[in-house]
Amino acid sequence: MVTVQSSKAMDAAGLKRLLGEEAARLGFAAARVTDLAPFTTTRRRALAAVGEGRMAGMPWFSPERIESAADLRRRFSWGRSIIALAWPYSPAVSPRRPAETAPGKGRVAAYATLDPEYHALLGERCDRLVAALRATDPALRAKRFIDHGWAFDRAIAERAGIGFCGKNTQLITRTAGSYVLLASIVVSAEMPADQPSRKACGTCRECLPACPTGALLAPGVIDAPRCISYLTIEHRGPIPLELRPLMGTWAFGCDLCQEACPINERLAPTPLGEPPSLDLASCLELDDAGFERQFAGTSIHRTGRAGLARNCAIALGNAGDAAAVPVLQRAAAADPDPVVREAALWALDRLGAG
């Protein structure tokens, strides 16, 4: 007996094929589909993280936001499917090989090298993807989310089968390891849902001890206020004294738990070859106008001038290079921000010049 698909089912399957083709053409590493069923497990874990203080310092990650993200049907009654997308980027170095930076240089997370900045890049590519789908379905409604929207991008990607959550809390994909940035699009079209991945980290725990500040409390559990990425990007004000010596020379973000991952050794895109870095002394001495000229339109702009200068002062203290003393002395005496002045004094003391 021959079963004939309905035209509606064929249309849905055809739209999904078009999604895959267009996403690949636009440069996405993966594009898959899931439904709008509530994310009950993610909701529970997120509320626990907030209640236990593991999201302290990020007031936008609130119970209100969690409840809204946990059931997108409440806001988008017209939604029928969620498109999960992963955008690949190059790691700084070959995974599991220690990165080396030149004297006076501070390390930068590899994703910060994307040009344009990743919110703008992914936003533009998502819009082009939706436009391609609308050429087939002019009535299509869509709402995209990129990192800062009220959606659980990682949970969406997990359920759509793009990858699985590793013990370092990063999504590990089948096509690019964990070196991906995520986006999601709620659409009004029904498309066949993909199945979640059945893979996992197994017994491997190499990412946990790779975190120098101990932010990875247990497999899949992160204490954000201890994470170097959080400290150098999101945290405002002085960085806790006990964490400063553990931050090394990171000036923006951190890739250590990704660089320790054996799966990334196999799957990560071709590395940049030379770790992206900043000249710590020159960044410490930037004024507001200079900071805007150098970093407007980049991920590093998120720190603000004072945040980047604070990070650079701490990195110079950790680098142990006496040549940094003069620039630190100038910052300690004259920087307009008291947090930067205090960080410079700390670094001078660490260098024995306080």
C-alpha positions as MATLAB code, in Angstrom:
seq = 'MVTVQSSKAMDAAGLKRLLGEEAARLGFAAARVTDLAPFTTTRRRALAAVGEGRMAGMPWFSPERIESAADLRRRFSWGRSIIALAWPYSPAVSPRRPAETAPGKGRVAAYATLDPEYHALLGERCDRLVAALRATDPALRAKRFIDHGWAFDRAIAERAGIGFCGKNTQLITRTAGSYVLLASIVVSAEMPADQPSRKACGTCRECLPACPTGALLAPGVIDAPRCISYLTIEHRGPIPLELRPLMGTWAFGCDLCQEACPINERLAPTPLGEPPSLDLASCLELDDAGFERQFAGTSIHRTGRAGLARNCAIALGNAGDAAAVPVLQRAAAADPDPVVREAALWALDRLGAG';
ca = [
       0.000    0.000    0.000;
       1.393    3.404   -0.993;
       0.950    6.230    1.500;
       0.540    9.668   -0.056;
       1.632   12.617    2.059;
      -0.741   15.519    2.339;
       0.244   18.712    0.544;
       0.489   20.423    3.960;
       3.015   17.843    5.197;
       4.959   18.147    1.942;
       4.959   21.916    2.274;
       6.294   21.662    5.824;
       9.022   19.250    4.767;
       9.901   21.427    1.801;
      10.172   24.516    3.997;
      12.488   22.649    6.328;
      14.688   21.571    3.418;
      14.856   25.182    2.294;
      15.793   26.187    5.857;
      18.739   23.786    5.853;
      19.949   24.862    2.428;
      19.721   28.587    3.121;
      21.278   28.312    6.583;
      24.270   26.463    5.136;
      24.596   29.018    2.343;
      24.580   31.853    4.868;
      27.375   30.222    6.895;
      25.576   28.616    9.836;
      27.150   25.432   11.180;
      23.759   23.913   11.942;
      20.046   24.674   11.586;
      17.470   22.407   13.146;
      13.915   22.619   14.424;
      12.026   21.993   17.641;
       8.550   22.769   18.948;
       7.307   25.286   21.497;
       6.693   22.859   24.351;
       7.724   24.355   27.719;
      11.339   24.011   28.877;
      10.465   22.745   32.336;
      13.837   21.258   33.290;
      15.720   24.350   32.130;
      13.272   26.535   34.069;
      13.884   24.567   37.256;
      17.657   24.674   36.899;
      17.687   28.383   36.055;
      15.530   29.281   39.044;
      17.821   27.208   41.269;
      20.888   29.032   39.913;
      19.315   32.398   40.710;
      18.149   31.257   44.143;
      21.604   29.923   45.032;
      23.339   33.141   43.976;
      25.112   31.578   41.009;
      23.837   34.338   38.705;
      24.617   37.201   41.092;
      25.603   40.426   39.391;
      23.347   39.793   36.394;
      20.021   41.367   37.402;
      18.612   40.879   33.917;
      18.708   37.093   34.479;
      15.657   37.332   36.676;
      12.868   34.936   37.678;
      10.581   36.987   35.432;
      12.866   36.407   32.475;
      13.169   32.714   33.269;
       9.403   32.230   33.444;
       8.960   34.061   30.153;
      11.675   32.072   28.377;
      10.446   28.751   29.755;
       7.203   28.857   27.750;
       7.433   30.936   24.578;
       3.822   30.112   23.732;
       2.738   32.705   26.280;
       4.226   35.526   24.224;
       3.986   34.036   20.765;
       0.629   32.308   20.471;
       1.124   32.280   16.719;
       4.382   30.304   17.013;
       4.438   26.761   15.663;
       8.163   25.950   15.479;
      11.499   27.182   16.792;
      14.500   27.263   14.492;
      17.755   26.599   16.368;
      20.920   27.953   14.766;
      24.642   27.662   15.488;
      27.273   29.973   14.036;
      30.887   28.694   14.027;
      33.967   30.712   14.913;
      37.646   29.845   15.011;
      39.315   29.007   18.331;
      42.379   30.986   19.268;
      44.674   27.976   19.273;
      44.475   24.267   18.624;
      42.410   22.795   21.463;
      44.351   21.286   24.378;
      47.514   23.192   23.467;
      48.479   26.009   25.847;
      48.286   29.453   24.321;
      51.237   31.759   24.605;
      51.047   35.525   24.404;
      53.876   37.995   23.993;
      55.006   40.120   26.960;
      52.642   42.996   27.594;
      49.761   41.313   25.789;
      46.436   40.274   27.292;
      44.377   37.357   26.048;
      40.974   37.819   24.419;
      38.209   35.236   23.917;
      38.269   33.988   20.340;
      34.673   34.969   19.519;
      35.606   38.624   20.049;
      37.528   38.529   16.750;
      34.288   38.258   14.750;
      33.688   41.262   12.523;
      31.092   42.638   12.741;
      30.276   42.023   16.421;
      28.378   38.766   16.777;
      24.990   40.220   17.732;
      25.031   42.296   14.551;
      26.442   39.446   12.465;
      23.930   36.841   13.601;
      21.064   39.334   13.478;
      21.791   40.121    9.847;
      22.116   36.433    8.897;
      18.922   35.512   10.766;
      17.048   38.267    8.944;
      18.320   37.000    5.592;
      17.263   33.481    6.512;
      13.748   34.627    7.424;
      13.558   36.601    4.161;
      14.400   33.449    2.208;
      11.660   31.509    4.011;
       9.169   34.320    3.420;
       9.840   34.138   -0.309;
       8.121   30.742   -0.115;
       5.655   31.608    2.659;
       4.858   35.376    2.493;
       2.624   35.187    5.574;
       5.413   33.816    7.769;
       5.765   35.517   11.163;
       9.096   35.372   12.965;
      10.835   36.573   16.112;
      14.578   36.082   16.525;
      16.660   35.800   19.678;
      20.422   36.247   19.900;
      21.978   35.819   23.327;
      20.286   38.765   25.016;
      16.672   37.940   24.126;
      14.289   36.242   26.530;
      14.762   32.718   25.225;
      16.796   29.693   26.327;
      18.995   29.482   23.228;
      21.111   26.617   24.562;
      18.115   24.550   25.680;
      16.433   25.180   22.328;
      19.551   24.035   20.494;
      19.816   20.952   22.713;
      16.232   19.907   22.121;
      16.584   20.500   18.395;
      19.558   18.140   18.339;
      22.261   20.637   17.371;
      24.385   19.350   20.236;
      24.480   18.570   23.931;
      25.435   20.537   27.019;
      28.953   19.648   28.115;
      30.257   19.553   31.660;
      31.681   23.039   31.044;
      28.067   24.253   30.466;
      28.875   24.962   26.793;
      26.805   23.513   23.971;
      28.977   20.985   22.134;
      27.857   20.565   18.532;
      28.467   17.774   16.071;
      29.862   20.176   13.482;
      32.058   22.683   15.332;
      32.502   21.464   18.901;
      31.684   24.190   21.394;
      33.054   26.980   19.216;
      29.631   28.240   18.185;
      27.330   31.150   18.940;
      23.620   30.453   19.160;
      20.478   32.050   17.819;
      16.818   31.020   17.811;
      13.846   32.062   15.692;
      10.208   31.451   16.590;
       8.224   31.064   13.362;
       4.543   30.683   12.547;
       5.157   27.762   10.191;
       4.974   24.158   11.296;
       8.033   22.136   10.388;
       9.001   18.595   11.383;
      10.853   18.651   14.705;
      14.324   17.123   15.031;
      15.323   14.756   17.812;
      17.658   15.719   20.683;
      21.220   14.427   20.636;
      21.931   11.304   22.689;
      25.623   12.074   23.039;
      27.342   13.273   26.225;
      30.791   13.890   27.700;
      30.978   10.397   29.161;
      33.540   10.105   31.947;
      35.675   13.025   30.759;
      36.075   15.871   33.283;
      39.059   17.727   31.807;
      37.264   21.073   31.613;
      36.555   21.260   35.354;
      40.161   21.584   36.648;
      41.009   23.803   33.654;
      39.012   26.641   35.223;
      41.523   28.485   37.436;
      38.891   30.271   39.528;
      36.857   27.126   40.265;
      33.752   28.507   38.572;
      32.763   25.015   37.406;
      31.384   23.684   40.667;
      30.284   20.338   39.231;
      29.543   18.896   35.793;
      27.166   21.319   34.101;
      27.038   23.681   37.118;
      28.691   27.097   36.916;
      29.059   29.801   39.530;
      28.958   32.787   37.179;
      30.449   35.355   39.601;
      33.676   33.294   39.659;
      33.912   32.871   35.877;
      36.666   34.891   34.190;
      34.346   35.699   31.295;
      31.822   37.147   33.719;
      34.467   39.020   35.700;
      36.076   40.651   32.672;
      32.868   41.459   30.758;
      29.756   41.673   32.916;
      31.093   42.528   36.366;
      31.048   46.182   37.338;
      33.200   47.575   40.107;
      36.252   46.065   41.792;
      36.992   42.406   41.100;
      37.237   40.354   44.334;
      40.805   40.323   45.604;
      40.993   36.548   45.970;
      40.110   36.020   42.300;
      42.527   38.514   40.752;
      45.696   36.360   40.871;
      43.739   33.506   39.264;
      42.717   35.509   36.196;
      46.103   35.395   34.503;
      46.389   37.814   31.605;
      42.813   37.575   30.359;
      41.624   41.038   29.342;
      38.298   40.020   27.801;
      36.504   36.721   28.256;
      38.089   33.307   28.678;
      38.358   30.131   26.572;
      40.181   27.817   28.985;
      37.366   25.312   29.548;
      36.868   25.041   25.783;
      40.577   24.666   25.115;
      40.710   21.750   27.573;
      37.922   19.818   25.830;
      39.045   16.683   23.943;
      35.940   16.842   21.737;
      37.052   20.242   20.500;
      40.359   18.703   19.498;
      38.404   16.731   16.914;
      35.587   19.033   15.913;
      36.596   22.670   16.417;
      37.072   24.820   13.297;
      40.561   25.670   12.100;
      42.252   27.763   14.807;
      43.308   31.356   14.267;
      46.924   30.300   14.726;
      47.875   33.171   17.008;
      45.838   33.975   20.123;
      43.975   37.271   19.795;
      45.402   39.754   22.244;
      45.398   43.362   23.379;
      48.305   45.599   24.229;
      47.643   45.954   27.938;
      49.537   49.193   28.538;
      48.008   51.090   25.639;
      44.491   49.924   26.527;
      45.016   50.963   30.137;
      45.857   54.480   28.983;
      42.923   54.958   26.610;
      40.571   57.820   27.324;
      36.866   57.584   26.502;
      37.285   58.902   22.970;
      40.186   56.568   22.270;
      38.231   53.604   23.597;
      35.326   54.430   21.291;
      37.598   54.793   18.278;
      39.268   51.459   18.876;
      36.402   49.296   20.083;
      33.059   50.699   18.905;
      31.192   47.967   17.031;
      33.191   45.137   18.641;
      32.389   42.698   21.424;
      35.061   44.309   23.593;
      33.005   47.506   23.689;
      30.705   45.751   26.197;
      33.229   46.225   28.994;
      33.243   50.010   28.773;
      36.508   51.929   29.002;
      36.842   51.610   32.762;
      36.065   47.894   32.749;
      38.708   47.179   30.115;
      41.272   49.374   31.900;
      40.575   47.549   35.181;
      41.097   44.206   33.437;
      44.325   45.381   31.829;
      45.728   46.626   35.134;
      45.054   43.257   36.783;
      46.548   41.392   33.814;
      49.690   43.548   33.980;
      50.024   42.726   37.663;
      49.687   39.021   36.946;
      52.140   39.133   34.034;
      54.991   39.928   36.404;
      56.710   42.332   34.010;
      58.437   45.251   35.747;
      58.276   47.228   32.500;
      54.587   47.816   33.290;
      55.342   49.820   36.431;
      55.361   53.317   34.831;
      52.004   52.905   33.076;
      50.469   51.440   36.231;
      51.794   54.343   38.273;
      50.198   56.823   35.888;
      46.883   54.962   36.044;
      47.001   54.758   39.838;
      47.568   58.487   40.069;
      45.400   59.908   37.325;
      42.789   57.534   35.910;
      39.359   59.191   36.267;
      37.760   55.988   37.558;
      38.435   54.943   41.183;
      38.053   51.246   40.324;
      40.835   51.518   37.746;
      43.058   53.448   40.165;
      42.597   50.751   42.816;
      43.306   47.944   40.321;
      46.500   49.697   39.251;
      47.606   50.037   42.889;
      46.945   46.318   43.392;
      49.010   45.475   40.322;
      51.880   47.666   41.510;
      51.840   45.915   44.857;
      51.858   42.537   43.102;
      54.898   43.677   41.113;
      56.639   44.820   44.304;
      56.392   48.466   43.306;
      53.501   49.538   45.515;
];
